């Protein structure tokens, strides 16, 4: 399967940079603090009310509200929203052009009424369309970022979680998004998790390397309990693709099952998101040499 790796690398490098660029957050005013938030509440409204087909205020390409700022790879949605909590109610108070706060734009235009019309009361809109949890990093000296998806969402070790019911704050709590198990393997950093997994695979007593070539990009799922629950080849999720690109199903099965066995006894610590344990996928691309050694390509 080594011949296909060149195609995979080319495909990854050719992904649309617009879709994969880091995105700027919205902001939440909470107890006199202005906090970056990665909960796009205005987008929830747009999705529930209508499909705008990429148009905002009749702008055909979402990169700025009035179409004068040009393309912004770091703000695909075309705006930034400012939210505020008053008397346990959640409001959106401003809808401004991207980067207005960062650039310290004096008196940036507020497009709240253009989007919400008569829903604007006292220069704000009650967010009655949203129920769920929103989170932001707690103010602690030892706080740290646990995860970043490379584009938008960030998970912090310590977070404040607000539970919202149709726009009303019904619960506030502080959470630690990491459980340090007694015999668990540390996974505070993503790269350390990948290194642990690769070391287990590399040191596994592989068989049939003279017959089967397992060089591929793999996706390993760590479950909510910190155990490896699934191993797949990232590019071959369907039977049709396996049949088309693999010489035999035996070769494919041997590679998957060998990696599953090599990782079966691992117990990782548990990572959470907004206070709830999460699954996490770890991608590892490997090259199996003819001398039996294994290399990690990324």
MARVO-396756 format. One record per residue: x, y, z of N, C-alpha, C in turn. Coordinates in Angstrom, 2 decimals. Example, Ala and Ser with C-alpha at 12.3 -4.5 7.8 and 13.67 -1.06 7.14 Angstrom:
2
[r [13.19,-5.69,7.80],[12.30,-4.50,7.80],[13.20,-3.30,7.80]];
[r [12.85,-2.25,7.08],[13.67,-1.06,7.14],[12.90,0.03,7.87]];
END
This chain:
298
[r [0.81,-1.22,0.00],[0.00,0.00,0.00],[0.84,1.27,0.00]];
[r [2.18,1.15,-0.11],[3.02,2.35,-0.03],[2.76,3.31,-1.18]];
[r [2.37,2.77,-2.33],[2.17,3.64,-3.49],[1.06,4.66,-3.26]];
[r [0.11,4.32,-2.39],[-1.02,5.21,-2.18],[-0.70,6.36,-1.22]];
[r [0.41,6.21,-0.43],[0.73,7.24,0.55],[1.06,8.57,-0.09]];
[r [1.69,8.53,-1.25],[2.00,9.77,-1.95],[0.73,10.54,-2.27]];
[r [-0.30,9.79,-2.71],[-1.58,10.43,-3.02],[-2.22,11.02,-1.77]];
[r [-2.09,10.32,-0.64],[-2.69,10.80,0.61],[-2.01,12.08,1.07]];
[r [-0.69,12.11,1.01],[0.04,13.29,1.43],[-0.33,14.48,0.55]];
[r [-0.42,14.24,-0.76],[-0.80,15.31,-1.68],[-2.19,15.83,-1.37]];
[r [-3.10,14.89,-1.02],[-4.48,15.27,-0.73],[-4.55,16.15,0.50]];
[r [-3.79,15.78,1.56],[-3.80,16.57,2.79],[-3.26,17.97,2.55]];
[r [-2.17,18.06,1.77],[-1.55,19.35,1.51],[-2.40,20.23,0.61]];
[r [-3.34,19.62,-0.13],[-4.15,20.37,-1.08],[-5.49,20.79,-0.52]];
[r [-5.75,20.53,0.78],[-7.05,20.89,1.35],[-7.24,22.40,1.30]];
[r [-8.48,22.79,1.20],[-8.81,24.21,1.12],[-8.35,24.93,2.37]];
[r [-7.43,25.91,2.19],[-6.88,26.62,3.34],[-7.94,27.47,4.02]];
[r [-8.97,27.86,3.27],[-10.05,28.66,3.86],[-10.77,27.87,4.94]];
[r [-11.08,26.60,4.66],[-11.83,25.77,5.61],[-11.00,25.39,6.82]];
[r [-9.66,25.33,6.67],[-8.81,24.84,7.76],[-8.08,25.95,8.51]];
[r [-8.36,27.20,8.20],[-7.69,28.31,8.88],[-8.26,28.49,10.29]];
[r [-7.41,28.82,11.26],[-7.91,29.09,12.62],[-8.92,30.24,12.60]];
[r [-10.02,30.04,13.33],[-11.10,31.02,13.31],[-11.13,31.84,14.59]];
[r [-11.43,33.14,14.43],[-11.54,34.02,15.59],[-12.84,33.71,16.35]];
[r [-12.84,33.92,17.66],[-14.03,33.60,18.46],[-15.04,34.73,18.49]];
[r [-16.23,34.45,19.04],[-17.14,35.49,19.48],[-16.71,35.87,20.90]];
[r [-17.45,36.81,21.52],[-17.08,37.25,22.87],[-18.31,37.29,23.77]];
[r [-18.08,36.95,25.04],[-19.14,36.95,26.05],[-18.77,37.90,27.17]];
[r [-19.67,38.84,27.48],[-19.48,39.73,28.63],[-20.16,39.09,29.83]];
[r [-19.36,38.72,30.81],[-19.87,37.98,31.96],[-19.19,38.51,33.22]];
[r [-19.97,39.06,34.12],[-19.44,39.61,35.37],[-18.29,40.58,35.12]];
[r [-18.48,41.51,34.21],[-17.54,42.58,33.88],[-16.30,42.10,33.13]];
[r [-16.22,40.81,32.83],[-15.13,40.29,32.01],[-15.61,40.09,30.58]];
[r [-14.74,40.36,29.62],[-15.02,40.07,28.21],[-14.20,38.84,27.82]];
[r [-14.90,37.74,27.55],[-14.25,36.43,27.44],[-14.44,35.87,26.03]];
[r [-13.37,35.39,25.39],[-13.55,34.70,24.11],[-14.41,33.46,24.30]];
[r [-15.35,33.25,23.40],[-16.21,32.07,23.48],[-16.29,31.39,22.12]];
[r [-16.28,30.07,22.15],[-16.30,29.28,20.92],[-17.66,28.59,20.77]];
[r [-18.69,29.32,21.17],[-20.07,28.86,21.03],[-20.78,29.84,20.10]];
[r [-21.01,29.44,18.86],[-21.55,30.36,17.85],[-23.07,30.40,17.93]];
[r [-23.58,31.22,18.83],[-25.01,31.24,19.11],[-25.82,31.89,17.99]];
[r [-25.25,32.89,17.32],[-25.95,33.50,16.19],[-26.08,32.49,15.05]];
[r [-25.05,31.67,14.86],[-25.13,30.64,13.83],[-26.25,29.65,14.12]];
[r [-26.47,29.35,15.40],[-27.62,28.50,15.78],[-28.92,29.13,15.29]];
[r [-29.03,30.42,15.45],[-30.24,31.14,15.02],[-30.40,31.05,13.50]];
[r [-29.32,31.32,12.77],[-29.38,31.29,11.30],[-29.76,29.91,10.80]];
[r [-29.21,28.88,11.42],[-29.50,27.51,10.99],[-30.94,27.11,11.29]];
[r [-31.48,27.60,12.38],[-32.85,27.23,12.76],[-33.90,28.01,11.99]];
[r [-33.59,29.24,11.62],[-34.61,30.08,10.98],[-34.62,29.95,9.47]];
[r [-33.43,29.84,8.86],[-33.39,29.77,7.40],[-32.02,29.34,6.93]];
[r [-31.99,28.77,5.75],[-30.73,28.46,5.09],[-30.35,29.66,4.24]];
[r [-29.34,30.42,4.69],[-29.02,31.64,3.96],[-28.10,31.40,2.75]];
[r [-27.75,30.11,2.51],[-26.96,29.74,1.33],[-25.68,30.58,1.22]];
[r [-25.04,30.81,2.37],[-23.78,31.54,2.37],[-23.91,33.04,2.24]];
[r [-25.16,33.55,2.34],[-25.36,34.99,2.18],[-25.72,35.60,3.53]];
[r [-25.10,36.72,3.84],[-25.40,37.43,5.07],[-25.60,38.90,4.70]];
[r [-26.81,39.43,4.98],[-27.16,40.79,4.56],[-26.95,40.96,3.06]];
[r [-27.30,39.89,2.30],[-27.21,39.86,0.85],[-25.76,39.85,0.34]];
[r [-24.81,39.55,1.23],[-23.44,39.37,0.80],[-23.27,37.92,0.36]];
[r [-22.82,37.71,-0.87],[-22.84,36.37,-1.44],[-21.70,35.49,-0.95]];
[r [-20.70,36.04,-0.30],[-19.61,35.22,0.21],[-19.30,35.71,1.61]];
[r [-19.50,34.86,2.59],[-19.37,35.29,3.98],[-17.91,35.55,4.35]];
[r [-17.48,36.76,4.24],[-16.15,37.12,4.73],[-16.15,38.47,5.44]];
[r [-17.11,39.32,5.15],[-17.32,40.54,5.94],[-18.77,40.95,5.77]];
[r [-19.30,41.66,6.73],[-20.73,41.95,6.73],[-21.14,42.84,5.56]];
[r [-20.39,43.91,5.33],[-20.81,44.85,4.29],[-20.08,44.67,2.97]];
[r [-19.17,43.69,2.90],[-18.50,43.40,1.65],[-17.34,44.31,1.32]];
[r [-16.91,45.17,2.25],[-15.85,46.13,1.95],[-14.49,45.71,2.47]];
[r [-14.46,44.69,3.33],[-13.18,44.34,3.97],[-12.42,43.26,3.23]];
[r [-13.02,42.69,2.20],[-12.33,41.63,1.49],[-12.39,40.31,2.24]];
[r [-11.70,39.33,1.73],[-11.74,37.98,2.28],[-10.98,37.88,3.60]];
[r [-11.56,37.16,4.56],[-10.89,36.91,5.84],[-10.88,35.41,6.09]];
[r [-9.72,34.80,5.92],[-9.61,33.36,6.12],[-9.87,32.97,7.56]];
[r [-9.68,33.91,8.49],[-9.85,33.60,9.90],[-11.24,33.91,10.44]];
[r [-12.16,34.27,9.54],[-13.53,34.58,9.99],[-14.51,34.21,8.88]];
[r [-14.65,32.93,8.64],[-15.46,32.45,7.52],[-16.93,32.83,7.67]];
[r [-17.40,33.01,8.91],[-18.83,33.30,9.10],[-19.18,34.74,8.73]];
[r [-18.17,35.62,8.62],[-18.41,36.96,8.12],[-18.72,38.00,9.18]];
[r [-18.68,37.65,10.45],[-19.00,38.60,11.52],[-18.45,38.08,12.83]];
[r [-18.46,38.91,13.84],[-18.24,38.47,15.21],[-19.38,39.00,16.06]];
[r [-19.84,38.16,16.97],[-20.96,38.53,17.84],[-20.46,38.79,19.26]];
[r [-21.13,39.73,19.94],[-20.86,40.03,21.34],[-22.09,39.63,22.13]];
[r [-21.90,38.74,23.10],[-23.00,38.27,23.95],[-22.85,38.86,25.35]];
[r [-23.96,38.90,26.05],[-23.92,39.45,27.41],[-24.95,38.74,28.28]];
[r [-24.54,38.50,29.52],[-25.47,37.90,30.48],[-25.90,38.98,31.47]];
[r [-27.20,39.22,31.52],[-27.78,40.18,32.44],[-28.94,39.53,33.17]];
[r [-28.92,39.60,34.51],[-30.02,39.04,35.31],[-30.33,37.61,34.89]];
[r [-29.27,36.81,34.72],[-29.39,35.40,34.36],[-30.07,35.17,33.01]];
[r [-30.03,36.16,32.14],[-30.54,36.01,30.78],[-29.41,36.27,29.80]];
[r [-29.45,35.55,28.68],[-28.39,35.61,27.68],[-28.86,36.43,26.48]];
[r [-28.07,37.43,26.12],[-28.42,38.32,25.01],[-27.27,38.39,24.02]];
[r [-27.60,38.74,22.78],[-26.59,39.19,21.82],[-26.77,40.69,21.69]];
[r [-25.68,41.45,21.87],[-25.77,42.91,21.91],[-25.14,43.58,20.70]];
[r [-24.22,42.88,20.03],[-23.56,43.48,18.88],[-23.24,42.41,17.83]];
[r [-23.30,42.83,16.59],[-22.91,42.02,15.46],[-22.01,42.91,14.59]];
[r [-20.71,42.65,14.65],[-19.74,43.58,14.07],[-18.87,42.88,13.03]];
[r [-18.19,43.69,12.22],[-17.26,43.14,11.24],[-16.12,42.41,11.94]];
[r [-15.62,41.37,11.30],[-14.53,40.58,11.85],[-13.34,41.45,12.20]];
[r [-12.72,41.13,13.33],[-11.49,41.77,13.79],[-11.68,43.21,14.26]];
[r [-12.92,43.67,14.39],[-13.13,45.04,14.86],[-12.54,45.25,16.25]];
[r [-12.71,44.25,17.15],[-12.17,44.38,18.49],[-10.65,44.31,18.49]];
[r [-10.12,43.34,17.75],[-8.66,43.18,17.69],[-7.99,44.42,17.13]];
[r [-8.58,44.98,16.08],[-8.01,46.17,15.45],[-8.37,47.46,16.16]];
[r [-9.16,47.33,17.26],[-9.60,48.49,18.04],[-10.28,49.54,17.16]];
[r [-11.17,49.03,16.30],[-11.92,49.92,15.42],[-12.83,50.83,16.25]];
[r [-12.70,52.13,16.12],[-13.57,53.04,16.90],[-15.02,52.98,16.43]];
[r [-15.93,52.75,17.35],[-17.36,52.73,17.05],[-17.68,51.84,15.83]];
[r [-17.37,50.54,15.92],[-17.67,49.66,14.78],[-19.17,49.58,14.53]];
[r [-19.54,49.42,13.26],[-20.95,49.30,12.90],[-21.56,48.08,13.56]];
[r [-22.78,48.24,14.05],[-23.51,47.15,14.68],[-24.68,46.77,13.77]];
[r [-24.64,45.54,13.25],[-25.64,45.10,12.28],[-26.74,44.25,12.93]];
[r [-26.96,44.47,14.21],[-27.92,43.65,14.95],[-29.33,43.77,14.37]];
[r [-29.77,45.00,14.08],[-31.13,45.20,13.61],[-31.33,44.66,12.19]];
[r [-30.26,44.73,11.36],[-30.38,44.20,9.99],[-30.68,42.71,10.00]];
[r [-30.14,41.99,10.98],[-30.38,40.55,11.04],[-31.65,40.21,11.82]];
[r [-31.86,40.86,12.96],[-32.92,40.42,13.87],[-34.20,41.26,13.79]];
[r [-34.14,42.43,13.17],[-35.35,43.23,12.99],[-36.05,43.55,14.29]];
[r [-37.33,43.20,14.38],[-38.15,43.54,15.54],[-37.79,42.76,16.80]];
[r [-36.91,41.77,16.68],[-36.47,41.04,17.87],[-35.54,41.88,18.75]];
[r [-35.03,42.98,18.20],[-34.15,43.85,18.97],[-34.98,44.68,19.96]];
[r [-34.70,44.51,21.24],[-35.37,45.27,22.30],[-34.29,45.87,23.20]];
[r [-34.34,47.18,23.37],[-33.35,47.88,24.19],[-31.93,47.59,23.72]];
[r [-31.76,47.58,22.40],[-30.45,47.40,21.76],[-29.82,46.03,22.03]];
[r [-30.65,45.03,22.24],[-30.15,43.66,22.43],[-31.23,42.67,22.05]];
[r [-30.81,41.43,21.83],[-31.74,40.37,21.42],[-31.63,39.23,22.42]];
[r [-32.75,38.84,23.01],[-32.79,37.71,23.93],[-32.60,36.41,23.14]];
[r [-31.65,35.60,23.57],[-31.31,34.38,22.82],[-32.23,33.24,23.25]];
[r [-33.48,33.33,22.89],[-34.47,32.32,23.29],[-34.41,31.07,22.44]];
[r [-33.57,31.06,21.42],[-33.48,29.90,20.51],[-32.43,28.88,20.96]];
[r [-31.69,29.19,22.02],[-30.59,28.29,22.41],[-30.83,27.65,23.76]];
[r [-30.64,26.33,23.80],[-30.59,25.58,25.05],[-29.38,24.65,24.97]];
[r [-28.61,24.58,26.03],[-27.41,23.75,26.04],[-26.36,24.35,26.95]];
[r [-25.14,23.86,26.82],[-24.05,24.34,27.65],[-23.11,25.24,26.86]];
[r [-22.68,26.32,27.47],[-21.59,27.12,26.92],[-20.48,27.16,27.96]];
[r [-19.26,27.28,27.51],[-18.13,27.20,28.44],[-17.08,28.24,28.09]];
[r [-16.27,28.54,29.08],[-15.13,29.43,28.88],[-14.11,29.11,29.98]];
[r [-12.83,29.43,29.72],[-11.78,29.08,30.69],[-11.96,29.79,32.02]];
[r [-11.78,29.04,33.11],[-11.86,29.63,34.45],[-10.61,30.47,34.70]];
[r [-10.77,31.50,35.55],[-9.65,32.38,35.86],[-8.82,31.74,36.98]];
[r [-7.82,30.95,36.57],[-6.92,30.29,37.51],[-5.51,30.40,36.97]];
[r [-4.55,30.58,37.88],[-3.16,30.72,37.45],[-2.62,29.44,36.80]];
[r [-3.12,28.29,37.22],[-2.61,27.02,36.71],[-3.46,26.46,35.58]];
[r [-4.33,27.29,34.99],[-5.16,26.82,33.89],[-4.31,26.66,32.63]];
[r [-4.70,25.71,31.78],[-3.96,25.47,30.55],[-4.89,24.93,29.48]];
[r [-4.51,25.09,28.24],[-5.31,24.58,27.13],[-5.03,23.10,26.94]];
[r [-6.11,22.30,26.97],[-5.97,20.86,26.79],[-6.01,20.44,25.33]];
[r [-6.94,21.00,24.59],[-7.14,20.59,23.20],[-7.53,21.80,22.36]];
[r [-7.09,21.75,21.11],[-7.50,22.71,20.10],[-7.66,21.96,18.80]];
[r [-8.80,22.12,18.14],[-9.04,21.37,16.91],[-8.30,21.95,15.71]];
[r [-7.52,23.00,15.94],[-6.74,23.59,14.86],[-7.50,24.63,14.07]];
[r [-8.80,24.72,14.30],[-9.63,25.68,13.56],[-10.40,26.58,14.52]];
[r [-11.12,26.00,15.45],[-12.00,26.82,16.26],[-12.03,26.42,17.74]];
[r [-12.57,25.26,18.04],[-12.87,24.94,19.44],[-11.61,24.66,20.26]];
[r [-11.60,25.22,21.45],[-10.53,24.99,22.41],[-11.13,24.46,23.71]];
[r [-10.44,23.49,24.31],[-10.86,22.92,25.59],[-9.78,23.24,26.62]];
[r [-10.19,23.79,27.77],[-9.24,24.14,28.81],[-9.37,23.19,29.99]];
[r [-8.27,23.07,30.74],[-8.25,22.17,31.89],[-9.35,22.53,32.89]];
[r [-9.46,23.82,33.20],[-10.49,24.29,34.11],[-11.44,25.22,33.35]];
[r [-12.72,24.93,33.41],[-13.70,25.74,32.69],[-14.92,26.04,33.56]];
[r [-15.53,27.17,33.29],[-16.83,27.49,33.87],[-17.89,27.10,32.86]];
[r [-18.87,26.32,33.29],[-19.92,25.81,32.42],[-21.24,26.48,32.80]];
[r [-21.86,27.10,31.82],[-23.19,27.69,32.02],[-24.21,26.82,31.28]];
[r [-25.18,26.31,32.00],[-26.26,25.55,31.39],[-27.40,26.50,31.08]];
[r [-27.76,26.57,29.80],[-28.76,27.52,29.31],[-30.04,26.78,28.90]];
[r [-31.18,27.30,29.34],[-32.47,26.77,28.91],[-33.28,27.87,28.26]];
[r [-33.45,27.79,26.95],[-34.15,28.82,26.16],[-33.74,30.23,26.58]];
[r [-32.42,30.44,26.65],[-31.88,31.77,26.91],[-31.68,32.13,28.36]];
[r [-32.12,31.29,29.29],[-31.98,31.59,30.71],[-30.89,30.71,31.32]];
[r [-30.05,31.30,32.17],[-29.01,30.55,32.88],[-29.66,29.78,34.02]];
[r [-29.61,28.46,33.93],[-30.26,27.65,34.96],[-29.25,26.97,35.89]];
[r [-27.97,26.96,35.47],[-26.94,26.38,36.35],[-25.58,26.93,35.96]];
[r [-24.76,27.18,36.97],[-23.37,27.59,36.76],[-22.48,26.68,37.61]];
[r [-21.45,26.11,36.99],[-20.55,25.26,37.75],[-19.14,25.31,37.15]];
[r [-18.17,25.05,38.01],[-16.78,24.96,37.57],[-16.41,23.49,37.39]];
[r [-15.72,23.19,36.30],[-15.38,21.81,35.97],[-13.89,21.67,35.67]];
[r [-13.36,20.49,35.99],[-12.03,20.11,35.56],[-12.19,19.10,34.43]];
[r [-11.64,19.40,33.27],[-11.85,18.57,32.09],[-10.81,17.46,31.94]];
[r [-10.34,16.95,33.06],[-9.34,15.89,33.01],[-9.45,15.04,34.26]];
[r [-9.46,13.72,34.08],[-9.47,12.79,35.21],[-8.16,12.02,35.20]];
[r [-7.36,12.22,36.24],[-6.07,11.55,36.39],[-6.29,10.21,37.08]];
[r [-6.43,9.15,36.28],[-6.66,7.82,36.85],[-5.41,7.29,37.54]];
[r [-5.61,6.46,38.53],[-4.49,5.93,39.32],[-3.46,5.24,38.45]];
[r [-3.91,4.40,37.53],[-2.99,3.68,36.65],[-3.11,4.13,35.20]];
[r [-3.64,5.32,35.01],[-3.85,5.82,33.66],[-2.59,6.43,33.05]];
[r [-2.53,6.41,31.73],[-1.43,7.00,30.99],[-1.74,8.47,30.74]];
[r [-0.79,9.32,31.05],[-0.99,10.77,30.92],[-1.29,11.14,29.47]];
[r [-2.29,12.03,29.28],[-2.64,12.52,27.95],[-3.03,13.99,27.97]];
[r [-2.34,14.75,28.82],[-2.60,16.18,28.86],[-2.27,16.83,27.53]];
[r [-1.25,16.33,26.86],[-0.84,16.85,25.56],[-1.13,15.81,24.49]];
[r [-1.69,16.27,23.36],[-2.04,15.35,22.29],[-0.83,14.62,21.73]];
[r [0.29,15.32,21.61],[1.46,14.68,21.01],[1.98,13.53,21.88]];
[r [1.83,13.64,23.21],[2.29,12.56,24.08],[1.42,11.32,23.92]];
[r [0.13,11.51,23.69],[-0.78,10.39,23.44],[-0.40,9.68,22.15]];
[r [-0.12,10.43,21.10],[0.27,9.85,19.82],[1.58,9.09,19.95]];
[r [2.52,9.64,20.71],[3.81,8.97,20.90],[3.65,7.66,21.65]];
[r [2.79,7.65,22.67],[2.54,6.42,23.43],[1.95,5.35,22.54]];
[r [0.97,5.72,21.73],[0.33,4.76,20.82],[1.33,4.23,19.81]];
[r [2.11,5.12,19.22],[3.08,4.67,18.22],[4.12,3.75,18.83]];
[r [4.60,4.03,20.05],[5.59,3.17,20.70],[5.05,1.76,20.90]];
[r [3.78,1.65,21.28],[3.17,0.33,21.45],[3.09,-0.41,20.12]];
[r [2.71,0.30,19.08],[2.61,-0.33,17.76],[3.99,-0.76,17.26]];
[r [4.97,0.12,17.44],[6.33,-0.14,16.97],[6.96,-1.34,17.68]];
[r [6.67,-1.50,18.97],[7.29,-2.56,19.76],[6.47,-3.84,19.80]];
[r [5.35,-3.85,19.11],[4.51,-5.04,19.04],[5.23,-6.14,18.25]];
[r [5.01,-7.39,18.61],[5.63,-8.51,17.91],[4.87,-8.80,16.61]];
[r [5.20,-8.03,15.60],[4.52,-8.15,14.31],[4.88,-9.45,13.60]];
[r [3.91,-9.99,12.90],[4.12,-11.19,12.09],[3.73,-10.90,10.63]];
[r [4.21,-11.70,9.74],[3.86,-11.66,8.32],[4.23,-10.34,7.64]];
[r [5.25,-9.65,8.18],[5.66,-8.41,7.53],[6.28,-8.67,6.16]];
[r [6.72,-9.91,5.94],[7.26,-10.26,4.62],[6.14,-10.48,3.60]];
[r [4.91,-10.65,4.09],[3.78,-10.90,3.19],[2.85,-9.69,3.06]];
[r [2.65,-8.99,4.16],[1.69,-7.91,4.18],[2.37,-6.57,4.46]];
[r [1.96,-5.54,3.75],[2.48,-4.19,3.95],[1.39,-3.34,4.61]];
[r [1.62,-2.93,5.85],[0.62,-2.19,6.62],[0.88,-0.69,6.64]];
[r [1.70,-0.21,5.73],[1.95,1.24,5.66],[0.66,1.97,5.31]];
[r [0.20,2.81,6.22],[-1.07,3.50,6.01],[-1.25,4.63,7.03]];
[r [-2.32,5.39,6.82],[-2.77,6.40,7.77],[-3.90,5.78,8.59]];
[r [-3.69,5.70,9.91],[-4.66,5.06,10.80],[-5.34,6.09,11.71]];
[r [-6.58,5.80,12.05],[-7.32,6.59,13.01],[-7.65,5.70,14.21]];
[r [-7.11,6.06,15.37],[-7.31,5.28,16.60],[-8.25,6.05,17.51]];
[r [-9.33,5.42,17.94],[-10.32,6.07,18.79],[-10.09,5.68,20.25]];
[r [-9.90,6.69,21.09],[-9.85,6.48,22.54],[-11.23,6.82,23.08]];
[r [-11.86,5.86,23.73],[-13.23,6.04,24.20],[-13.34,6.92,25.43]];
[r [-14.57,7.13,25.83],[-14.84,7.99,26.99],[-14.23,7.44,28.27]];
[r [-13.97,6.11,28.30],[-13.38,5.48,29.48],[-11.85,5.43,29.42]];
[r [-11.25,6.01,28.38],[-9.80,6.02,28.27],[-9.20,4.79,27.62]];
[r [-10.05,3.89,27.12],[-9.60,2.67,26.43],[-9.68,2.86,24.92]];
[r [-8.78,2.19,24.19],[-8.85,2.21,22.73],[-10.04,1.37,22.30]];
[r [-10.98,2.00,21.60],[-12.22,1.31,21.24],[-12.32,0.95,19.76]];
[r [-11.50,1.60,18.92],[-11.63,1.32,17.49],[-10.34,1.71,16.76]];
[r [-10.04,0.96,15.71],[-8.92,1.27,14.83],[-9.43,1.16,13.40]];
[r [-9.22,2.20,12.63],[-9.62,2.17,11.22],[-8.49,2.74,10.37]];
[r [-8.54,2.42,9.09],[-7.68,3.09,8.13],[-8.46,4.29,7.62]];
[r [-7.90,5.46,7.81],[-8.63,6.70,7.58],[-9.25,6.79,6.19]];
[r [-8.54,6.31,5.18],[-9.01,6.45,3.81],[-9.87,5.29,3.33]];
[r [-10.03,4.27,4.18],[-10.76,3.07,3.73],[-11.83,2.69,4.74]];
[r [-12.94,3.42,4.69],[-14.04,3.20,5.62],[-15.13,2.31,5.03]];
[r [-15.12,2.14,3.72],[-16.18,1.38,3.06],[-15.62,0.11,2.43]];
[r [-16.45,-0.92,2.38],[-16.03,-2.19,1.81],[-15.59,-2.04,0.36]];
[r [-16.27,-1.14,-0.36],[-15.94,-0.96,-1.78],[-14.52,-0.43,-1.95]];
[r [-14.12,0.51,-1.12],[-12.77,1.08,-1.24],[-11.71,0.08,-0.81]];
[r [-12.02,-0.73,0.21],[-11.09,-1.77,0.64],[-10.86,-2.78,-0.47]];
[r [-11.95,-3.20,-1.09],[-11.87,-4.18,-2.16],[-11.12,-3.63,-3.36]];
[r [-11.27,-2.34,-3.64],[-10.66,-1.75,-4.83],[-9.16,-1.54,-4.67]];
[r [-8.71,-1.15,-3.46],[-7.33,-0.73,-3.30],[-6.43,-1.73,-2.58]];
[r [-7.02,-2.68,-1.89],[-6.20,-3.66,-1.19],[-6.11,-4.96,-1.97]];
[r [-4.91,-5.54,-1.97],[-4.69,-6.77,-2.73],[-5.60,-7.89,-2.24]];
[r [-5.66,-8.03,-0.93],[-6.55,-9.05,-0.35],[-7.18,-8.49,0.92]];
[r [-8.36,-8.99,1.25],[-9.00,-8.60,2.50],[-8.20,-9.13,3.69]];
[r [-7.47,-10.23,3.49],[-6.65,-10.81,4.56],[-5.57,-9.83,4.99]];
[r [-4.98,-9.14,4.02],[-3.93,-8.17,4.34],[-4.51,-7.02,5.16]];
[r [-5.63,-6.50,4.72],[-6.29,-5.40,5.43],[-6.64,-5.83,6.86]];
[r [-7.28,-6.96,7.01],[-7.68,-7.46,8.33],[-6.48,-7.69,9.25]];
[r [-5.40,-8.22,8.68],[-4.20,-8.49,9.49],[-3.65,-7.19,10.06]];
[r [-3.60,-6.14,9.27],[-3.06,-4.86,9.73],[-3.92,-4.27,10.84]];
[r [-5.23,-4.26,10.63],[-6.15,-3.69,11.63],[-6.09,-4.48,12.93]];
[r [-6.18,-5.79,12.83],[-6.23,-6.62,14.04],[-4.92,-6.57,14.81]];
[r [-3.80,-6.47,14.11],[-2.50,-6.40,14.79],[-2.39,-5.12,15.60]];
[r [-2.83,-4.02,15.03],[-2.78,-2.75,15.76],[-3.74,-2.77,16.94]];
[r [-4.91,-3.34,16.76],[-5.87,-3.46,17.86],[-5.26,-4.25,19.02]];
[r [-4.58,-5.36,18.70],[-3.96,-6.19,19.74],[-2.84,-5.43,20.45]];
[r [-2.07,-4.66,19.68],[-0.95,-3.95,20.28],[-1.41,-2.88,21.27]];
[r [-2.64,-2.40,21.12],[-3.16,-1.30,21.96],[-4.21,-1.76,22.97]];
[r [-4.50,-3.04,23.00],[-5.65,-3.55,23.78],[-5.51,-3.33,25.28]];
[r [-4.30,-3.26,25.80],[-4.13,-3.14,27.25],[-3.89,-1.71,27.73]];
[r [-3.95,-0.76,26.83],[-3.71,0.63,27.23],[-4.88,1.19,28.02]];
[r [-4.56,1.93,29.07],[-5.56,2.66,29.84],[-5.08,4.10,30.00]];
[r [-5.74,5.02,29.29],[-5.37,6.42,29.36],[-6.19,7.14,30.41]];
[r [-5.67,8.28,30.86],[-6.49,9.20,31.65],[-7.66,9.67,30.78]];
[r [-8.63,10.32,31.40],[-9.86,10.69,30.70],[-9.89,12.20,30.44]];
[r [-10.19,12.55,29.20],[-10.34,13.95,28.81],[-11.83,14.28,28.68]];
[r [-12.21,15.46,29.14],[-13.61,15.86,29.08],[-13.78,17.13,28.27]];
[r [-14.99,17.38,27.86],[-15.37,18.61,27.16],[-16.62,19.15,27.83]];
[r [-16.54,20.37,28.30],[-17.66,20.97,29.05],[-18.09,20.07,30.20]];
[r [-17.10,19.42,30.82],[-17.37,18.59,31.99],[-17.80,17.18,31.71]];
[r [-17.93,16.77,30.44],[-18.39,15.44,30.09],[-17.28,14.68,29.35]];
[r [-17.03,13.41,29.72],[-16.00,12.61,29.03],[-16.27,12.54,27.53]];
[r [-15.20,12.57,26.74],[-15.35,12.56,25.29],[-14.50,11.45,24.67]];
[r [-14.91,11.04,23.47],[-14.07,10.21,22.62],[-13.05,11.11,21.93]];
[r [-11.93,10.53,21.57],[-10.92,11.30,20.86],[-10.26,10.42,19.81]];
[r [-10.12,10.96,18.61],[-9.47,10.22,17.53],[-8.03,10.72,17.38]];
[r [-7.11,9.76,17.28],[-5.70,10.06,17.11],[-5.27,9.51,15.75]];
[r [-4.73,10.38,14.90],[-4.29,9.96,13.57],[-2.79,9.72,13.56]];
[r [-2.39,8.57,13.03],[-0.97,8.24,12.93],[-0.71,7.63,11.55]];
[r [0.22,8.22,10.83],[0.61,7.67,9.53],[1.94,6.95,9.70]];
[r [2.00,5.68,9.28],[3.17,4.85,9.52],[3.70,4.23,8.24]];
[r [5.00,3.98,8.27],[5.69,3.36,7.13],[6.42,2.12,7.64]];
[r [6.09,0.98,7.06],[6.71,-0.28,7.45],[7.86,-0.59,6.48]];
[r [9.08,-0.60,6.99],[10.24,-0.88,6.16],[10.43,-2.38,5.97]];
[r [11.18,-2.73,4.96],[11.42,-4.14,4.65],[12.23,-4.84,5.73]];
[r [13.04,-4.07,6.49],[13.84,-4.68,7.55],[13.05,-4.88,8.85]];
[r [11.73,-4.57,8.82],[10.88,-4.79,9.99],[10.72,-3.59,10.88]];
[r [11.45,-2.53,10.63],[11.30,-1.31,11.43],[10.09,-0.51,10.98]];
[r [9.55,0.29,11.88],[8.36,1.08,11.61],[8.66,2.54,11.88]];
[r [8.27,3.42,10.98],[8.49,4.86,11.14],[7.16,5.60,11.21]];
[r [7.14,6.64,12.04],[5.98,7.55,12.10],[6.27,8.70,11.14]];
[r [5.35,8.96,10.19],[5.62,9.92,9.14],[5.23,11.35,9.47]];
[r [4.42,11.55,10.50],[4.02,12.92,10.81],[4.36,13.29,12.23]];
END
